[in-house]
Amino acid sequence: MNRAIAGSVFMAVLLVLYMWVAGYQAFVMMSSGNGIVITMGVALVILPVIGVWALIRELSFGIRSGALIKRLEAEGGLPEDTLPHRPSGRTVREAADEEFPLFAAAVEAEPESWRAWMRLGLAYDASGDRKRARWAVRQAITLSKVQRA
C-alpha cells in the first residue's frame, strides 16, 4: 500500500472516531435544554459532516487522478522523469522550471486534451506549485469525463 493510500485510510479512521465522539457529545448537548448548548450540539453535528464531505472529495480526486495517470502511462504518454532529484527525493525545482514551458505550450496547443492538462499538472507538481498542479489535474479530470460522454 503506498503512503498516500495509507494516509487516506488513517485519516478516514480518525474521522470516523471523531464523528463517534462528537456525535455522542452532540447528543448530550442537544438534550441539555439550554439554547446555547443545543446550538453548540448542532454545530458538533454539522462540522463533522463538512469533514466527511471534504474527505470524500479528496479521496475522489485521488482515485480519479490516479486512474488518469495509469491511462496515460498505459498509452506511453507520461513524461519521462529525467529531472535531477534532491537526496530527499524531491525534484530540483530549477530543473523542473526549465521544462515547464513545454507542457504549458502543449496545453495552449490542445486546450481540450485531458492528457496535456494532466502532464501540465505533473509539471506544476514537479515545480513545487501544488495549488496549480491540483487545478490542472482537476481540468484533466473534467475533460476526461466530457470526452467519455
Secondary structure, 3 states (H helix, E strand, C coil): CCHHHHHHHHHHHHHHHHHHHHHHHHHHHHCCCCHHHHHHHHHHHHHHHHHHHHHHHHHHHHHHHHHHHHHHHHCCCCCCCCCCECCCCCECHHHHHHHHHHHHHHHHHCCCCHHHHHHHHHHHHHCCCHHHHHHHHHHHHHHHHHHHC
